[in-house]
């Protein structure tokens, strides 16, 4: 009877060890998948916005990579190769984002400079033209109202009502 217990105990130990190893592999694969998904999301999100907190993004990357290492136990050549590829993609995304942000800031500086130059060159002209237009509108208004008042008694009742309505709205 004792001889029969030993193989059963040994089989149970092997089964438990293989289950533990399977669970470790599943956990490592899940952790690796999270890291890969994170790098993918960085790739996708840098296209939507120029501003990112790269210290925070790098800290999250390091945490996810550490989690994979923790679940793996030993980092072999294959896993290290995957880490290197993901890190290269992450660094490329960061570099592209920094270049894009630099280009946006440079373009903004050019646009601001153009506006300042335009205001310096044309601002006075525009102000003068606006003043002139305002004067012309005021002169035209005064001339029309003077004429209407001089000829008010000769206007049709309907026209007088329109004139009276305009005067009321101005008060």
C-alpha angles and dihedrals in degrees: 000000000000090000089059094052095058096062091045092051090046091050091049091050091050091048092049091048092050091048090050090049091048090050090050091051092048091048091047091049091049091049090048090049090053090051092049091047090050092053089047090052091051089052091051099041098051088066091058099050137021098208120076134155098237094183089059093044092049092048090053091047091051091048092051092046090049089051091055090049091049092051092045099050095200121039106220129190094269094052092043089052090053090048091051093051092049092046090050090052091048092050091046090053090050092049093047090049093050090049091048092049090049091050091049092051092047091050090048090052090051092049092049091048090050091051092048091049091048091049091048093049102033105019095090091044091052092047091049091047091049091050090048092049090049090051091049092050091048092048091047091049094049092047092050094046092047090052092046092050092048091050098034095113091054095052124103116259091249092055091046089055091053091049091048090048091053092049091050093050090052092056 
